[in-house]
Amino acid sequence: MSHPRPLGANPGPHVSAPVRDRTGRVIASISVSGPIDRMGHRPGDRHAIAVLRAGQRLSGI
């Protein structure tokens, strides 16, 4: 019999970046995640720059 995983347990590969307000305080985050066969074992190598840039753009709003 299988048991459901608790929310947030082993979320799989993901990359995240902060979103900051005008004072530099972190107010949110942006992330991408997906199955390991699509994200790979080292998702930061492929997606970190795009996610960081998205966080920077959102910080400028």
N, C-alpha and C positions, 0 to 999 in steps of 0.2 A: 504494500500500500504506500502510495506517495503522500508526502505532506507538503502543503504549500510553504513556500519560503516567506519569511517575514519581509515586509516592504523594506527595500534598501539593502537587503542581504545579497552580496555578490552581484552588483549591478551590471557586470560585464565591462568591456573596454569603453572608456569615455575620455574626453578631453574637455576641460573647462577653463574659463577665464573670468576675471572680475569685471564688473561694470561699476564705474565710480561716478560720484556726483562732482560738482565743480570744485569742492574742497579736497577731492582725492579720497574721500571716504567710500568704502565699498558699500553699495546699496543693492546690488543684485549680482547674478552671475549668468553666464551663457554657457551652454555645453552641447556637445554632440555625443551620441552613444549609439551603439548598434551591435549586431551579432559579431562575434569574433571573426567569422569567415569574411565579413565585409570590412570591419575596422582593422583587423590584423592584431598581432600580439603587441605591437608598439604603435598605438594610434597617434601618439604625439608626434612621431616622425612624419606622418602624413598630414595631420590636421591641425597641429598647434598654431602655425602661423595664421591660418585662416580664422581660427577661433579667437586668437588674440586680437587680430585686426577687427573682428566683429565687435568684441568687447570694447575696443578703443573707439570705434564709430558710435556705438550706443552711449558711451560715456560723454560724447560730444553733443548729445541731443539736449 
